[in-house]
Amino acid sequence: MGKTFIIAEAGINHNGSIKSASKLIAAAKKCGADAIKFQTFVTEENITSYAPKAEYQLKNSSEHETQFEMVKKLEFNENDHNFLIKECIKNNIEFMSSPFDIKSIKLLKKLLVKRFKIPSGEIINLPYLRCMGRMNKPIILSTGMSTLIEIKNAIKVLEESGTNRDKITILHCNTEYPTPLKDVNLKAMLTIKNKLNIHIGYSDHTLSMETPIAAVAMGAKIIEKHFTLNRNLPGPDQKTSFEPKEFKLMVESIRKTENILGSEKKMITKSELKN
């Protein structure tokens, strides 16, 4: 079994501070993550001035600011992205970001990002998918709130736009923050793999250490987990993120799991020959 690609989902946990984002990069590397992922967006392209906050956002952010005001504070410009990419190079960890609009896709393409992550909310955004597919880059697609038919259609659009199927990995995902364990439904990840004949992974929003480990045992090739320096910091995603100590333990446990899984060959092992 190959090595699982582990993504530290920093997202917007930097709270708009480039200094905090830089600290997240260094911490993710120390924890053993293969990549750290942020979010790229132009607020005006995504959110209206009257858009309400999600329930989990209301719980974890100020009730006096609008969704637009909250998100605008978290937006990074091109210079910020260049700085973060250089920080990732310095720390020997891959820079990733989820673009939320076509302008952001084009920015990340300009910055020569190696692979692209499509967030769950864009799985039925056809102009977005076509723009993404034309690049023929490795694509990771989250599938929270999606049906199998919607996933199948998104893959079809990406392929028809120019992306080879073997470059696409589908992440099983539940977008409730935090996800109740009874709603994880990890077996659905195998349904995606078997029905659609595609690479699979898992994006985790639970507070459980066991869930991403179980996903690896079931064949996930990519694990994405929210990452923060401190869960007590302000921000809508902090409370459902792993702090460095927890994230490091998760990475170590996944690497142990990979070792335990071994190969599919049934054989007498070296350690038991003496018996």
Buried (B, 14 or more C-beta within 10 A) or exposed (E): BEEBBBBBBBBBBBBBEBEBBBBBBBBBBEBBBBBBBBBBBBBEEBBEEEEEBBEBBEEBBEEEEBBBBBBBEBBBEEEBBEBBBEBBEEBEBBBBBBBBBBBBBEBBBEBEBEBBBBBBBBBEBEEBBBBBBBBEBBBBBBBBBBEEEEBBBBBEBBBEBEBEEEBBBBBBBBBBBBBEEEEBEBEBBBEBBEEBEBBBBBBBBBBBBEBBBBBBBBBBBBBBBBBBBEBEBEBBBBBBBBBBEBBBBBBEBBBEBBEEEEEEEEEEEEEEEEE
